[in-house]
């Protein structure tokens, strides 16, 4: 699937992930992360989230680990908020 539906869903997921990272995740390792984009799979069941961060070195690795650990929480909240048929794997 391509076109306006995939773009609309990816924009919704990007906005929701950004909101969740900034307001609901309270892990100090995350620091300052900006969600730059989301690429949705053709069936809208997979989402690849692209981020930008200011940390470097080991702090960057720790921030990526913390973000990876929060993947389940982010996915659950996306499912509750966006009400899609399938909640995409992050």
N, C-alpha and C positions, 0 to 999 in steps of 0.2 A: 504494500500500500504506500502510495506517495501522494503528495499534494497537500491541499489545505488542511485536511483532518490531521495528518501526522504533524504538520507544523503547529497547529493549534494545540494539540496534546503536548508536544515537546515544550512549547512556551508555558503552558500551565504547569508542567512538571518542573521546569526551570525556576519559575517564580515560587512555587511551593517549597522546593528544596532550599532555595536561598532564604526564604522566610524561616524555615525550620532551623537551618544552621545558625542564623543570627539571633533567633528569639527563644528556641526551645532546647537546643543542645548546650549543656552547661559544662562541657569538658574544656579545661584550661589549655589542653594541648592543641586544640583546634586553632586558636588564635584568630587571625584575620584572613578569611577565605572569601573569595568572590566567585560565584557561579557564573561562568562565562557562556555556557551553552549546554544543550542536551541533544543527543542524537538518539532518535527512537528507531527500533527495529521495524521491519516491514509489517509485522503483525501487532505492533504496539505492546508486546509483552516484555520487551527489553529496552532499557534506557541507559545510555552511557552519559555520565555527567562529567563535564569538563570544568575544572576549577583553576583559579589563579591564586597564589598566596605569596606573602611577603617573606616568609621564613626561608632560611637557607640551611643546608647541612643536616645535622641530626634533628634539629627542630622541625624541619620540613618533613623528614621521615616519620617523626612522632605524630605530626598533624595528619599525615596521610593514614597512619595506623588508626588514629582516633576516629577519623572520618569513616574508615572501613568498618570499625567496630560499631558505628552508629547506623550502618546501612539498614539493618532490620527495623530500627525505630523509624527511620526516614520512610522506608517502604510502607510500614503500617500506617503512619500518619498520612501519606499520600493516598492510600486506599480509603481512609476515613474521610478525607477532605474532598478529593476530586470525584469520587463516586464513578469510577470507570468500570467497565465490565471486567477487565483484567487489570490487576495492579502490576505495573511493570517491575521486573527485576532490575535493581540498580547496580 
